[in-house]
Amino acid sequence: MNRTIFILFIFIAALVHACGKKEQSNSGTVTINNDLTQPNPNGPYYGMGLNIVTGKTVTFANTPYDVLTVDASVTNGVVDKLYLMTNSMDNSFAMYGEYPDKASALSAFNSLRAFNEPAWVGIADSIAANQIWLFRTTGSNYAKILIISTTSSAGDVKPHAACTLTWVYQPDGTKLFP
């Protein structure tokens, strides 16, 4: 009887442990923006971004690397472009292609299985819908990013920028996507 209870206890403990684990997401679709939030009423304001390695939306307080953020450039009160960046200041982005419509871009994104070494740049400059970008992490792993849509406005204090993107992260360091 004691052995049966012990085995049942071990089984339940293992089940609870397995259910509590969070799986790392290597792909998904998310919208990020440059709005600042203040989680603590007396605390500082933080921006949010996508941690491409963990697949989670996180604050970019304490300057974490590999967190994609979006921002806008304004000239004479008009937003002239949006861009993706990270705090690493490394050359982490490469334009893979621009496509005339959503169907073409999605087809190219889904077909992208491997790539050669591109010319990396520090920011994904002038992002727009139907573009595919490659991203290189500080650990030299890679992700492919499909820009689904962007929105922006000049704003009163600072420009507003938002980007909906789909990504696939390759954690093994190869330039091959599943």
N, C-alpha and C positions, 0 to 999 in steps of 0.2 A: 504494500500500500504506500509506504513512504517513498519507494522508488518511483511509482507512478506519479505521485504528487510532485516529486523533484523534476521528473521529465516534463510534466505539464508546465511547471514553473519556468523551466529553461525555455521551452517553446514559446510561452507567452512573452517572456523577457526579450527573446530574439525578435518576435513579431513587433513588439512595441518599439524596439530599437530601429528596426528596418523602416517602420512607418514614419519615424521621426526624422529620418535622413532626408536632406534636400538634395535632389539631383541637380547637377550642373547642367545648364542649358547651353548647347553649342549652336543653337539657331533660334530664330524667332523674328517677330515683328514688333517694333516699339516706336513710340513717338517721344522724342526728346525736345526740350525747349530751353531757352535761356532765362526763364522766369526764376526769380530768387524766392526762396521760401525761408521762413523763420520758425523752425520746429519748436523752439523755446521762446516764449514771449520776450524774455530779457536777453536772449542769446543773439548770436550773429546770424546774418542771412547766408544761405547756401544755394548754390546752383546744383542741378541734377544732371547726370549724364548716364550713358550706358557703359558699364564695365564689360568690355568685349570678351574678356577671359572668363568671367563668372556668368555672364548673361543676365546680370541684374542691373537695375537702375539704382544708382548710388549718388550720394553727394560728392562733389569734387573738392570738399574741404580737405585740408592736409595734403593737397596736390597728389592724389594717387595717379599712377601711370595707367595707360591703357583704358582710360575712361574717355569715351567720345562725347564731346559737347558741341553744341551748335551756337553760332552767333551770326550777327549781321553787320554789314558795313553800310554806313549812311553818308551820302553826299548831298549837301544842300537840303537836308530834311527829308530825303527820299532814300529808301533802302535800295542799294544798287547790287548787292550780292549777299548770299549766305555762304557759310563755310563750316566744315567740321574740323575740329582740332583735338589735341590731347595735351596734357601737361608735361609730357616727356620732352618736348622740343626736339625730338628726333624726326628725321625724314621718314614718316610712317604711312603716307598715303600715295597711291598711284591710280590715276584714271585708267580704267580698263576700257570703257566705251560709253557712248551716248546713243540713245535709240529714239526713233521718231514717235513711238507710242508704247503704252503699257504692255501690250501683248509681246511686242518685239523684245522689250527690255526683260520681261519675265522669262521668255524663252532663252535668251542669251545667258541670263543669270543661272537658270536651271541647267543649262548645257556647260557652264564653266566648271570644268573638272580639274584643270591644271593651268599653270601660267609660267612664263619665263620671267627672269629677273627684270622688273621694270625700272624706270627712273623714278625713284621715290622723292616725294616733296614733303615739306613740313606741315602743310594744311591741305585739306580737300577744298580748294578754292572754287567759288561760283557753282555750288551744288544746285542741282535741279532734278525734277522728276525724270525718271527713265535713264538715269546714269548708273553705271556700275563702277564702284571704287574697290581697290584692294587696300587692305590695312595690314601693316606689320607691327606686331607687339614688341615691347621692349625685350621680351624673351625670344624674339625671332620666330614666333608662330604667326599664322596668317588668318585673315578673315576676308570674305567677299561681302560687299555691301551693295544692296540695291536701294536707290533712293526712290521711294514710292511717291512722296509729295513733300512740298515745302510751303510754309506760309510765313509772312512777315508783315510788320508795320513799323513805321518810324517811332511811334510812342512819344510820350511827353518827356520822360527822363532818359530813357535809353531805348534802342530799337528792340522790338520783339522778333524772335526767330523761332521757328519750330520745324522739325523734320521727322517724317515718318519713314522708317527704313526697315528693310529685312536684311538679316545677316546670317552667315554661316561661318562658324569659327572652326579652324583646323588646329587642334591642340597638340598634334604630334610633331610639328615643325616642318612637315613636308609642304610642298606647293601643290598638293593634290587634295581636292575636296571630294567628300563622299557623294 
